[in-house]
Amino acid sequence: YYSANNAYQNTALLGFRTFYKGRREGNLLQGKKSKEFLVEPFDSSRTRFSQLMESSSWNEQEESRYPVRRMFIGANDMTIQEVDMWNKIETNVTYFNLPEEDFGAFVKRTTISNLDEKDALHLSVLDGLARIQPV
């Protein structure tokens, strides 16, 4: 058991994490090259901070590099969404309790959507807990 203060500080290192290694096939006839990328959705280093967006040096190109994040809370579930227009990927993560079981279980469902209608997306995904400790 960790106190709330320690849990908040360690979430980025010990909590659920997702990594994408992706490639978009460019159309050589149109002069587009293949684009490769490595990204961690919901990474705190890719967060839009309001003070940066209010800065006079902030421009639309900088804004498009940072994803838009939303949270939706239901009666028995919670969904967080990241829309990354730079890589044209939408990630939705839903957390919910596993109902009608004799044990407590927490389920994470990750949904990935390609937002680019023109270029195909090839993904390798690593998703799960950073560390699991047996009891």
N, CA and C atoms as a LAMMPS dump frame, in Angstrom:
ITEM: TIMESTEP
0
ITEM: NUMBER OF ATOMS
405
ITEM: BOX BOUNDS ff ff ff
-5.0000000000000000e+02 5.0000000000000000e+02
-5.0000000000000000e+02 5.0000000000000000e+02
-5.0000000000000000e+02 5.0000000000000000e+02
ITEM: ATOMS id mol type element x y z
1 1 1 N 0.838 -1.182 0
2 1 2 C 0 0 0
3 1 3 C 0.878 1.237 0
4 2 1 N 0.553 2.188 -0.871
5 2 2 C 1.252 3.469 -0.906
6 2 3 C 0.284 4.575 -0.494
7 3 1 N 0.793 5.569 0.204
8 3 2 C -0.043 6.727 0.511
9 3 3 C -0.365 7.45 -0.798
10 4 1 N -1.41 8.269 -0.788
11 4 2 C -1.818 8.986 -2.001
12 4 3 C -0.67 9.828 -2.549
13 5 1 N 0.062 10.503 -1.68
14 5 2 C 1.163 11.349 -2.113
15 5 3 C 2.21 10.542 -2.884
16 6 1 N 2.618 9.386 -2.349
17 6 2 C 3.602 8.546 -3.031
18 6 3 C 3.027 7.931 -4.299
19 7 1 N 1.778 7.518 -4.266
20 7 2 C 1.153 6.922 -5.442
21 7 3 C 1.109 7.911 -6.604
22 8 1 N 0.754 9.174 -6.331
23 8 2 C 0.703 10.179 -7.388
24 8 3 C 2.081 10.403 -8.004
25 9 1 N 3.114 10.435 -7.177
26 9 2 C 4.472 10.666 -7.661
27 9 3 C 4.999 9.496 -8.477
28 10 1 N 4.586 8.274 -8.138
29 10 2 C 5.114 7.078 -8.796
30 10 3 C 4.264 6.572 -9.958
31 11 1 N 3.139 7.199 -10.229
32 11 2 C 2.244 6.709 -11.278
33 11 3 C 2.951 6.6 -12.624
34 12 1 N 3.725 7.592 -12.986
35 12 2 C 4.396 7.577 -14.295
36 12 3 C 5.407 6.444 -14.415
37 13 1 N 5.944 5.974 -13.293
38 13 2 C 6.95 4.91 -13.326
39 13 3 C 6.381 3.522 -13.052
40 14 1 N 5.359 3.434 -12.217
41 14 2 C 4.867 2.134 -11.769
42 14 3 C 3.464 1.8 -12.252
43 15 1 N 2.747 2.751 -12.803
44 15 2 C 1.354 2.529 -13.188
45 15 3 C 1.217 1.929 -14.574
46 16 1 N -0.02 1.924 -15.069
47 16 2 C -0.289 1.44 -16.419
48 16 3 C 0.403 2.348 -17.425
49 17 1 N 1.063 1.727 -18.414
50 17 2 C 1.742 2.507 -19.44
51 17 3 C 1.503 1.86 -20.792
52 18 1 N 1.535 2.678 -21.827
53 18 2 C 1.339 2.211 -23.194
54 18 3 C 2.407 2.854 -24.066
55 19 1 N 2.982 2.069 -24.951
56 19 2 C 3.987 2.581 -25.892
57 19 3 C 3.588 2.153 -27.297
58 20 1 N 3.756 3.065 -28.269
59 20 2 C 3.508 2.761 -29.673
60 20 3 C 4.795 2.973 -30.455
61 21 1 N 5.12 2.007 -31.271
62 21 2 C 6.148 2.199 -32.291
63 21 3 C 5.386 2.085 -33.597
64 22 1 N 5.342 3.182 -34.343
65 22 2 C 4.488 3.215 -35.521
66 22 3 C 5.218 3.638 -36.766
67 23 1 N 4.564 3.314 -37.87
68 23 2 C 5.096 3.688 -39.182
69 23 3 C 3.916 3.975 -40.102
70 24 1 N 4.006 5.067 -40.817
71 24 2 C 3.017 5.415 -41.833
72 24 3 C 3.684 5.279 -43.192
73 25 1 N 2.992 4.581 -44.065
74 25 2 C 3.514 4.397 -45.419
75 25 3 C 3.237 5.651 -46.228
76 26 1 N 4.273 6.267 -46.721
77 26 2 C 4.1 7.437 -47.572
78 26 3 C 3.815 7.017 -49.001
79 27 1 N 3.181 7.872 -49.745
80 27 2 C 2.892 7.624 -51.15
81 27 3 C 4.04 8.208 -51.964
82 28 1 N 4.898 7.33 -52.489
83 28 2 C 6.078 7.8 -53.213
84 28 3 C 5.713 8.563 -54.478
85 29 1 N 4.56 8.241 -55.079
86 29 2 C 4.138 8.967 -56.271
87 29 3 C 3.815 10.421 -55.956
88 30 1 N 3.387 10.681 -54.725
89 30 2 C 3.095 12.053 -54.299
90 30 3 C 4.272 12.685 -53.577
91 31 1 N 5.409 12.001 -53.533
92 31 2 C 6.606 12.537 -52.915
93 31 3 C 6.643 12.41 -51.405
94 32 1 N 5.788 11.562 -50.827
95 32 2 C 5.762 11.379 -49.37
96 32 3 C 6.642 10.192 -48.985
97 33 1 N 7.437 10.377 -47.934
98 33 2 C 8.271 9.311 -47.406
99 33 3 C 7.552 8.626 -46.257
100 34 1 N 8.018 7.415 -45.927
101 34 2 C 7.482 6.742 -44.745
102 34 3 C 7.909 7.507 -43.502
103 35 1 N 7.021 7.568 -42.517
104 35 2 C 7.308 8.277 -41.283
105 35 3 C 7.245 7.282 -40.137
106 36 1 N 8.312 7.213 -39.345
107 36 2 C 8.338 6.34 -38.177
108 36 3 C 8.318 7.192 -36.917
109 37 1 N 7.699 6.641 -35.867
110 37 2 C 7.616 7.379 -34.612
111 37 3 C 7.526 6.414 -33.445
112 38 1 N 7.904 6.908 -32.282
113 38 2 C 7.794 6.189 -31.015
114 38 3 C 7.134 7.152 -30.042
115 39 1 N 6.023 6.735 -29.433
116 39 2 C 5.272 7.646 -28.58
117 39 3 C 4.677 6.886 -27.398
118 40 1 N 4.572 7.578 -26.265
119 40 2 C 3.885 7.058 -25.084
120 40 3 C 2.676 7.956 -24.824
121 41 1 N 1.46 7.462 -25.133
122 41 2 C 0.281 8.273 -24.851
123 41 3 C 0.177 8.586 -23.356
124 42 1 N -0.346 9.744 -23.039
125 42 2 C -0.558 10.211 -21.668
126 42 3 C 0.745 10.474 -20.923
127 43 1 N 1.845 10.577 -21.642
128 43 2 C 3.129 10.902 -21.023
129 43 3 C 3.097 12.35 -20.542
130 44 1 N 3.539 12.579 -19.316
131 44 2 C 3.469 13.928 -18.741
132 44 3 C 4.365 14.925 -19.47
133 45 1 N 5.402 14.467 -20.168
134 45 2 C 6.267 15.408 -20.892
135 45 3 C 5.595 15.929 -22.162
136 46 1 N 4.488 15.319 -22.578
137 46 2 C 3.745 15.772 -23.757
138 46 3 C 2.425 16.416 -23.349
139 47 1 N 2.411 17.111 -22.24
140 47 2 C 1.196 17.733 -21.719
141 47 3 C 1.122 19.183 -22.157
142 48 1 N -0.075 19.627 -22.492
143 48 2 C -0.301 21.042 -22.793
144 48 3 C -0.421 21.792 -21.482
145 49 1 N 0.524 22.62 -21.175
146 49 2 C 0.449 23.441 -19.975
147 49 3 C -0.136 24.791 -20.362
148 50 1 N -1.096 25.26 -19.593
149 50 2 C -1.803 26.489 -19.954
150 50 3 C -0.863 27.685 -20.059
151 51 1 N 0.178 27.726 -19.237
152 51 2 C 1.074 28.875 -19.304
153 51 3 C 1.856 28.892 -20.617
154 52 1 N 2.101 27.724 -21.214
155 52 2 C 2.785 27.703 -22.504
156 52 3 C 1.864 28.201 -23.605
157 53 1 N 0.589 27.805 -23.538
158 53 2 C -0.361 28.196 -24.574
159 53 3 C -0.668 29.686 -24.518
160 54 1 N -0.527 30.309 -23.347
161 54 2 C -0.773 31.737 -23.22
162 54 3 C 0.459 32.565 -23.574
163 55 1 N 1.594 31.901 -23.738
164 55 2 C 2.835 32.597 -24.043
165 55 3 C 2.757 33.232 -25.428
166 56 1 N 3.432 34.355 -25.603
167 56 2 C 3.42 35.045 -26.892
168 56 3 C 4.18 34.262 -27.964
169 57 1 N 5.088 33.373 -27.561
170 57 2 C 5.852 32.603 -28.544
171 57 3 C 5.132 31.321 -28.97
172 58 1 N 3.983 31.038 -28.371
173 58 2 C 3.213 29.835 -28.697
174 58 3 C 2.553 30.023 -30.057
175 59 1 N 2.7 29.048 -30.958
176 59 2 C 2.075 29.16 -32.273
177 59 3 C 1.311 27.879 -32.605
178 60 1 N 0.611 27.869 -33.721
179 60 2 C -0.24 26.73 -34.075
180 60 3 C 0.563 25.461 -34.298
181 61 1 N 1.764 25.567 -34.853
182 61 2 C 2.584 24.377 -35.074
183 61 3 C 2.981 23.752 -33.735
184 62 1 N 3.36 24.569 -32.773
185 62 2 C 3.688 24.056 -31.438
186 62 3 C 2.464 23.422 -30.793
187 63 1 N 1.311 24.044 -30.98
188 63 2 C 0.082 23.532 -30.379
189 63 3 C -0.264 22.15 -30.922
190 64 1 N -0.04 21.918 -32.215
191 64 2 C -0.384 20.624 -32.814
192 64 3 C 0.538 19.502 -32.337
193 65 1 N 1.699 19.831 -31.77
194 65 2 C 2.612 18.803 -31.267
195 65 3 C 2.134 18.197 -29.954
196 66 1 N 1.267 18.894 -29.253
197 66 2 C 0.799 18.433 -27.953
198 66 3 C -0.615 17.886 -28.066
199 67 1 N -0.858 16.707 -27.519
200 67 2 C -2.18 16.093 -27.658
201 67 3 C -3.234 16.783 -26.797
202 68 1 N -4.469 16.599 -27.2
203 68 2 C -5.622 17.071 -26.429
204 68 3 C -6.074 15.896 -25.573
205 69 1 N -6.318 16.132 -24.294
206 69 2 C -6.724 15.064 -23.374
207 69 3 C -8.056 15.393 -22.737
208 70 1 N -8.876 14.36 -22.599
209 70 2 C -10.19 14.505 -21.968
210 70 3 C -10.419 13.33 -21.03
211 71 1 N -11.301 13.537 -20.041
212 71 2 C -11.679 12.467 -19.119
213 71 3 C -13.195 12.413 -19.051
214 72 1 N -13.728 11.186 -19.105
215 72 2 C -15.16 10.947 -19.007
216 72 3 C -15.385 9.986 -17.839
217 73 1 N -16.296 10.347 -16.942
218 73 2 C -16.545 9.523 -15.763
219 73 3 C -17.985 9.038 -15.798
220 74 1 N -18.153 7.707 -15.724
221 74 2 C -19.468 7.096 -15.69
222 74 3 C -19.754 6.552 -14.309
223 75 1 N -20.87 5.846 -14.178
224 75 2 C -21.264 5.291 -12.885
225 75 3 C -20.287 4.216 -12.416
226 76 1 N -19.797 3.381 -13.325
227 76 2 C -18.907 2.274 -12.955
228 76 3 C -17.629 2.228 -13.776
229 77 1 N -17.345 3.3 -14.485
230 77 2 C -16.144 3.301 -15.308
231 77 3 C -15.597 4.71 -15.452
232 78 1 N -14.377 4.782 -15.965
233 78 2 C -13.725 6.056 -16.237
234 78 3 C -12.951 5.894 -17.541
235 79 1 N -13.067 6.854 -18.432
236 79 2 C -12.351 6.812 -19.704
237 79 3 C -11.497 8.061 -19.823
238 80 1 N -10.24 7.869 -20.23
239 80 2 C -9.38 8.992 -20.569
240 80 3 C -9.066 8.887 -22.06
241 81 1 N -9.027 10.025 -22.711
242 81 2 C -8.836 10.07 -24.155
243 81 3 C -7.686 11.01 -24.479
244 82 1 N -6.858 10.596 -25.428
245 82 2 C -5.804 11.472 -25.941
246 82 3 C -5.933 11.511 -27.457
247 83 1 N -6.061 12.718 -27.996
248 83 2 C -6.111 12.915 -29.441
249 83 3 C -4.803 13.574 -29.844
250 84 1 N -3.966 12.809 -30.534
251 84 2 C -2.631 13.244 -30.946
252 84 3 C -2.669 13.542 -32.443
253 85 1 N -2.877 14.812 -32.8
254 85 2 C -2.962 15.181 -34.207
255 85 3 C -1.588 15.206 -34.883
256 86 1 N -0.526 15.282 -34.124
257 86 2 C 0.825 15.265 -34.692
258 86 3 C 1.093 13.906 -35.334
259 87 1 N 0.733 12.819 -34.624
260 87 2 C 0.901 11.462 -35.156
261 87 3 C -0.398 10.878 -35.706
262 88 1 N -1.492 11.636 -35.578
263 88 2 C -2.817 11.258 -36.069
264 88 3 C -3.296 9.936 -35.471
265 89 1 N -3.254 9.892 -34.131
266 89 2 C -3.702 8.716 -33.386
267 89 3 C -4.602 9.168 -32.246
268 90 1 N -5.707 8.459 -32.055
269 90 2 C -6.573 8.692 -30.9
270 90 3 C -6.491 7.464 -30.003
271 91 1 N -6.244 7.687 -28.719
272 91 2 C -6.158 6.617 -27.738
273 91 3 C -7.233 6.822 -26.691
274 92 1 N -8.023 5.791 -26.451
275 92 2 C -9.035 5.808 -25.397
276 92 3 C -8.726 4.67 -24.438
277 93 1 N -8.659 4.982 -23.153
278 93 2 C -8.412 3.977 -22.126
279 93 3 C -9.582 4.01 -21.157
280 94 1 N -10.232 2.863 -20.995
281 94 2 C -11.366 2.75 -20.084
282 94 3 C -10.983 1.821 -18.944
283 95 1 N -11.207 2.276 -17.717
284 95 2 C -10.974 1.486 -16.518
285 95 3 C -12.33 1.154 -15.898
286 96 1 N -12.51 -0.102 -15.481
287 96 2 C -13.753 -0.487 -14.804
288 96 3 C -13.507 -1.694 -13.913
289 97 1 N -14.394 -1.893 -12.951
290 97 2 C -14.326 -3.055 -12.065
291 97 3 C -14.934 -4.25 -12.779
292 98 1 N -14.382 -5.424 -12.522
293 98 2 C -14.927 -6.658 -13.076
294 98 3 C -16.102 -7.085 -12.198
295 99 1 N -17.32 -7.064 -12.73
296 99 2 C -18.491 -7.325 -11.886
297 99 3 C -18.724 -8.813 -11.643
298 100 1 N -19.432 -9.101 -10.569
299 100 2 C -19.929 -10.434 -10.221
300 100 3 C -18.833 -11.496 -10.122
301 101 1 N -17.716 -11.133 -9.55
302 101 2 C -16.633 -12.093 -9.294
303 101 3 C -16.376 -12.152 -7.796
304 102 1 N -15.787 -13.267 -7.334
305 102 2 C -15.488 -13.438 -5.913
306 102 3 C -14.204 -12.719 -5.501
307 103 1 N -13.545 -12.105 -6.438
308 103 2 C -12.294 -11.403 -6.167
309 103 3 C -12.38 -10.002 -6.767
310 104 1 N -11.569 -9.112 -6.238
311 104 2 C -11.534 -7.757 -6.781
312 104 3 C -10.671 -7.706 -8.03
313 105 1 N -11.166 -7.08 -9.06
314 105 2 C -10.396 -6.976 -10.304
315 105 3 C -10.647 -5.611 -10.938
316 106 1 N -9.596 -5.069 -11.492
317 106 2 C -9.627 -3.771 -12.145
318 106 3 C -9.242 -4.019 -13.594
319 107 1 N -10.082 -3.646 -14.553
320 107 2 C -9.851 -3.927 -15.962
321 107 3 C -9.488 -2.634 -16.688
322 108 1 N -8.508 -2.745 -17.587
323 108 2 C -8.124 -1.629 -18.439
324 108 3 C -8.34 -2.062 -19.891
325 109 1 N -9.122 -1.283 -20.622
326 109 2 C -9.356 -1.557 -22.042
327 109 3 C -8.806 -0.382 -22.842
328 110 1 N -7.891 -0.657 -23.759
329 110 2 C -7.274 0.383 -24.58
330 110 3 C -7.76 0.254 -26.019
331 111 1 N -8.211 1.376 -26.581
332 111 2 C -8.671 1.421 -27.969
333 111 3 C -7.827 2.442 -28.721
334 112 1 N -7.311 2.048 -29.881
335 112 2 C -6.448 2.912 -30.684
336 112 3 C -7.121 3.145 -32.032
337 113 1 N -7.201 4.408 -32.456
338 113 2 C -7.831 4.739 -33.736
339 113 3 C -6.863 5.536 -34.601
340 114 1 N -6.822 5.207 -35.887
341 114 2 C -6.04 5.943 -36.864
342 114 3 C -6.89 7.109 -37.352
343 115 1 N -6.434 8.333 -37.167
344 115 2 C -7.18 9.518 -37.58
345 115 3 C -6.834 9.979 -38.991
346 116 1 N -5.871 9.323 -39.612
347 116 2 C -5.461 9.698 -40.967
348 116 3 C -6.206 8.828 -41.968
349 117 1 N -7.011 9.456 -42.805
350 117 2 C -7.815 8.712 -43.773
351 117 3 C -7.012 8.31 -45.006
352 118 1 N -5.84 8.898 -45.197
353 118 2 C -5.072 8.65 -46.417
354 118 3 C -3.968 7.622 -46.229
355 119 1 N -3.184 7.749 -45.156
356 119 2 C -2.013 6.892 -44.971
357 119 3 C -2.309 5.771 -43.994
358 120 1 N -1.898 4.558 -44.368
359 120 2 C -2.067 3.399 -43.487
360 120 3 C -1.129 3.522 -42.293
361 121 1 N -1.533 2.929 -41.19
362 121 2 C -0.751 2.97 -39.958
363 121 3 C -0.385 1.551 -39.549
364 122 1 N 0.888 1.324 -39.302
365 122 2 C 1.376 0.035 -38.812
366 122 3 C 1.902 0.267 -37.399
367 123 1 N 1.364 -0.468 -36.417
368 123 2 C 1.712 -0.242 -35.02
369 123 3 C 2.231 -1.5 -34.35
370 124 1 N 3.222 -1.307 -33.489
371 124 2 C 3.613 -2.295 -32.49
372 124 3 C 3.266 -1.66 -31.157
373 125 1 N 2.574 -2.402 -30.293
374 125 2 C 2.057 -1.835 -29.053
375 125 3 C 2.549 -2.636 -27.865
376 126 1 N 2.981 -1.928 -26.845
377 126 2 C 3.326 -2.515 -25.554
378 126 3 C 2.439 -1.826 -24.532
379 127 1 N 1.613 -2.617 -23.814
380 127 2 C 0.609 -2.037 -22.942
381 127 3 C 0.506 -2.862 -21.671
382 128 1 N 0.488 -2.203 -20.512
383 128 2 C 0.304 -2.929 -19.262
384 128 3 C 0.948 -2.214 -18.089
385 129 1 N 1.115 -2.96 -17.007
386 129 2 C 1.733 -2.41 -15.803
387 129 3 C 3.24 -2.383 -15.942
388 130 1 N 3.853 -1.359 -15.407
389 130 2 C 5.308 -1.251 -15.447
390 130 3 C 5.963 -2.24 -14.498
391 131 1 N 5.275 -2.54 -13.377
392 131 2 C 5.832 -3.462 -12.398
393 131 3 C 4.696 -4.203 -11.7
394 132 1 N 4.852 -5.51 -11.596
395 132 2 C 3.872 -6.324 -10.875
396 132 3 C 4.592 -7.004 -9.724
397 133 1 N 4.051 -6.842 -8.533
398 133 2 C 4.65 -7.454 -7.353
399 133 3 C 3.717 -8.539 -6.825
400 134 1 N 4.214 -9.772 -6.73
401 134 2 C 3.363 -10.828 -6.153
402 134 3 C 3.169 -10.605 -4.653
403 135 1 N 2.046 -11.089 -4.162
404 135 2 C 1.73 -10.926 -2.727
405 135 3 C 2.282 -12.091 -1.962
